[in-house]
């Protein structure tokens, strides 16, 4: 018997989709069971940005079904559990502050989308997405301000405690805290992990500020071209705001 999830007779319209090449912007067509496809324009081998092996968490035939996949595409159950733990710790810390919880969740989601193309460290990016603004509460209590410089000083100690309590690897904790400690202020030579978090945060901040600032599409487009740090972040941002290439 063929797995229903892989049998095209059970597919819907969303199981065949298009995605832009992160290198040249050419549109590629994916079937949901494609692991990767080469770009017909530039030759870049692009991983399927919507590939999902969630069924592996419960299916008794998962090992047989997924055993032939490249190591980089194998579902990481340990990472999925850690993501849930970090997200829960962030929600517990912010308590009833629904606005900041949603902001963190949105940034983590966009960071994950960008990382499907940029291929940074998923654990670092996930933790940064959920915890990048974790210093806001301490900043407001100590300095009556949520200014970036106070977030940068107060966020890393809180994030370090959360991740230490979750027994996260020390190297990951160090990098996450470094990124959180300057996430509004890029340095001259940043890591791909920082760039992904920075662009994801920028997308959500533009979405949050757009109604108040009444930004035009032209202004948003210029901001994306000038400020974003990854090609994939720019592409996804233009899709979010329905901007032409």
C-alpha positions in Angstrom: 0.0 0.0 0.0 1.3 3.4 -0.9 1.4 6.1 1.8 -1.7 8.3 1.3 0.4 11.4 2.0 2.6 10.5 -1.0 -0.2 9.3 -3.3 -1.1 12.0 -5.7 -4.7 10.8 -5.9 -5.2 12.3 -2.4 -3.4 15.6 -3.1 -5.1 19.0 -3.1 -4.3 22.2 -5.1 -1.8 23.2 -2.4 0.3 20.1 -2.9 1.7 21.5 -6.2 3.1 25.0 -5.7 5.6 27.6 -7.0 8.6 29.1 -5.2 11.3 31.6 -6.3 14.9 30.6 -6.6 16.8 32.3 -3.8 19.7 33.0 -6.1 18.1 34.5 -9.2 14.4 34.8 -8.5 13.3 32.4 -11.3 10.0 30.6 -10.4 10.3 26.8 -9.8 7.4 24.4 -9.7 7.4 21.9 -6.8 5.4 18.8 -6.0 5.1 18.3 -2.3 7.1 15.1 -2.4 10.1 16.7 -4.2 13.1 17.0 -1.9 14.9 19.4 -4.2 14.8 20.8 -7.8 17.5 22.5 -9.9 16.8 26.0 -11.2 16.4 26.0 -14.9 17.9 29.5 -15.1 20.9 29.5 -12.9 21.3 25.8 -12.0 21.1 26.3 -8.2 19.8 23.2 -6.5 16.9 24.4 -4.3 15.5 22.4 -1.4 11.7 22.2 -1.3 10.8 25.1 1.1 7.5 23.4 2.1 8.8 19.9 2.7 7.2 18.5 5.8 7.7 15.1 7.5 5.4 15.6 10.4 3.9 12.2 9.8 7.3 10.7 10.9 6.4 11.6 14.5 3.6 8.9 14.5 3.7 6.7 11.5 4.9 3.1 12.2 6.5 2.9 8.7 8.4 6.2 8.9 11.8 4.6 9.1 11.2 2.6 6.0 9.6 5.5 4.1 12.3 8.1 5.0 15.4 6.0 5.3 16.6 6.8 1.8 16.5 10.6 2.4 19.7 12.6 2.5 20.8 13.3 6.1 20.1 17.0 5.8 16.4 16.3 5.1 15.8 13.8 7.8 13.2 15.0 10.4 14.9 16.0 13.6 12.7 15.0 16.5 15.0 16.4 19.1 15.1 19.8 17.4 11.3 19.8 17.2 11.0 19.1 20.9 13.5 21.9 21.7 11.5 24.3 19.6 8.4 23.5 21.6 10.2 24.0 24.9 11.8 27.3 23.9 8.4 28.6 22.6 6.7 27.5 25.8 9.4 29.2 27.9 9.0 32.4 26.0 5.2 32.4 26.4 5.6 31.7 30.2 8.1 34.5 30.5 5.9 37.1 28.8 2.8 35.9 30.6 -0.3 37.7 29.4 1.6 40.0 27.0 -0.1 38.7 23.9 1.3 41.3 21.6 4.9 40.4 22.3 4.2 36.7 22.3 2.7 37.0 18.8 5.6 39.1 17.6 8.1 36.5 18.8 6.1 33.7 17.1 5.8 35.6 13.9 9.5 36.3 13.8 10.3 32.7 14.5 8.0 31.7 11.6 9.6 34.0 9.1 13.1 33.1 10.3 12.2 29.4 9.6 10.9 30.3 6.1 14.1 32.3 5.2 16.3 29.5 6.6 14.7 27.0 4.2 16.7 28.8 1.5 19.7 30.2 3.4 20.4 27.0 5.3 21.8 28.4 8.6 21.7 26.5 11.9 18.1 25.7 12.7 18.6 25.5 16.4 20.3 28.9 16.7 17.8 30.5 14.4 14.8 29.0 16.2 16.0 30.1 19.6 16.8 33.6 18.4 13.4 33.9 16.7 11.5 33.2 19.9 13.9 35.0 22.3 15.3 38.0 20.4 13.1 40.5 22.3 13.2 38.6 25.7 15.0 41.6 27.3 12.2 44.0 26.8 10.5 43.4 30.1 13.7 43.9 32.1 14.6 47.0 30.0 11.2 48.6 30.8 11.5 47.7 34.5 15.0 49.0 35.0 15.1 51.9 32.5 11.4 52.6 31.7 12.3 52.1 28.1 12.3 49.4 25.4 15.0 51.1 23.4 17.3 48.8 21.4 20.4 49.4 23.5 18.5 48.3 26.7 17.1 45.2 24.9 20.6 44.4 23.9 22.0 44.6 27.4 19.1 42.9 29.2 18.1 40.2 26.7 21.2 37.9 26.8 21.2 37.1 30.5 17.5 36.1 30.4 17.9 34.0 27.2 21.0 32.3 28.7 19.0 31.3 31.8 16.2 29.9 29.7 18.4 27.9 27.4 20.6 26.7 30.2 17.5 25.4 32.1 16.6 23.5 28.9 20.1 21.9 28.7 20.9 23.5 25.3 24.5 23.1 24.1 26.8 25.8 25.4 28.0 26.8 21.9 24.4 27.4 20.7 23.7 29.4 23.9 26.7 31.6 23.3 25.8 32.3 19.7 22.1 33.0 20.5 23.1 35.4 23.3 25.6 37.2 21.0 22.9 37.7 18.3 20.3 38.8 20.8 22.8 41.2 22.3 23.0 43.3 19.0 20.0 42.0 16.9 19.0 45.6 15.9 22.6 46.6 15.0 24.4 44.5 12.4 28.2 44.4 12.5 30.5 44.5 9.5 30.7 40.8 8.9 27.7 38.9 10.2 26.9 35.2 10.3 24.1 33.8 8.2 22.2 33.0 11.4 22.2 36.7 12.4 21.2 37.8 8.9 18.2 35.5 8.9 17.0 36.7 12.3 17.5 40.3 11.3 15.5 40.0 8.1 12.7 38.0 9.8 12.4 40.7 12.6 12.4 43.4 9.9 9.5 41.8 8.0 7.3 41.6 11.2 8.3 45.2 12.3 7.3 46.5 8.9 4.0 44.7 9.1 3.4 46.0 12.6 4.4 49.6 11.7 2.8 49.8 8.2 -0.7 51.0 9.2 0.6 53.6 11.6 3.3 54.9 9.3 1.2 54.6 6.2 4.1 53.4 4.2 3.6 53.2 0.5 4.6 50.1 -1.6 7.4 52.2 -3.0 8.8 53.1 0.4 8.6 49.5 1.6 10.3 48.3 -1.5 13.2 50.8 -1.0 13.5 49.8 2.6 13.7 46.1 1.7 16.3 46.7 -0.9 18.4 48.9 1.4 18.2 47.2 4.8 17.7 43.5 4.3 20.7 41.2 4.6 19.7 38.1 2.7 18.4 37.5 -0.9 15.8 35.1 0.4 14.6 37.6 3.1 14.1 40.2 0.3 12.2 37.8 -1.8 9.9 36.7 1.0 9.3 40.3 2.1 8.3 41.3 -1.4 5.9 38.4 -1.4 4.5 39.4 2.0 3.8 42.9 0.8 2.7 42.0 -2.7 5.5 43.9 -4.3 6.7 43.3 -7.9 10.2 42.0 -8.4 
